[in-house]
Amino acid sequence: MGKDSKLINFKIWLEGKKGPILGKGGAAILEAIKKYGSISKAAEKLNMSYKYVWDYISRIEKITGKNIVKTYRGGAGGGKAKLTEEGIKLLREFRRIESKFTKTVEEASWHSIEDLKLSARNKISCIVEDVKDVGGLVVVKVKVKTPTILTAILTKEAIEDLELKLGDNVKALVKATNIMLAK
């Protein structure tokens, strides 16, 4: 990442009318119960107290009004626990939303043209020579270091997003008959 790069962070939680239902930590609890089949084993693996995990599950169930974990009394080997269908749905929904947010953030957080995954492989360093509005589109002429001038046609929105102005150094990305500009 460059010196001016920014790190994007986010937290996701599902919330109901009565308050927060499930966040990253709660999802980890449900996954551990699903994996180990035991509240005590899940708590141990997550370095949490049994009471904390039990209280967390109870809070989710109180807020949702649904059973999330089914427990079974145990004998000498201890009890068992498993996620109910509602618990599985809740965990699945949290992970689905989290995945969509993660993908969106990853797509939005590239920091230079080299970070983009593009099929275009022809990158040419250029200087903006002329910017001309032609009714809805803007014609941008860029000068290549070797004596050549390329012409790109962009939307006004692209010009604003790139904050493009005369004298800017840009790279022309050539693909078929189109030239895109990146800054």
Order of alpha helices (4+ residues) and beta strands (2+ residues): beta-beta-alpha-alpha-alpha-beta-beta-alpha-beta-beta-beta-alpha-beta-beta
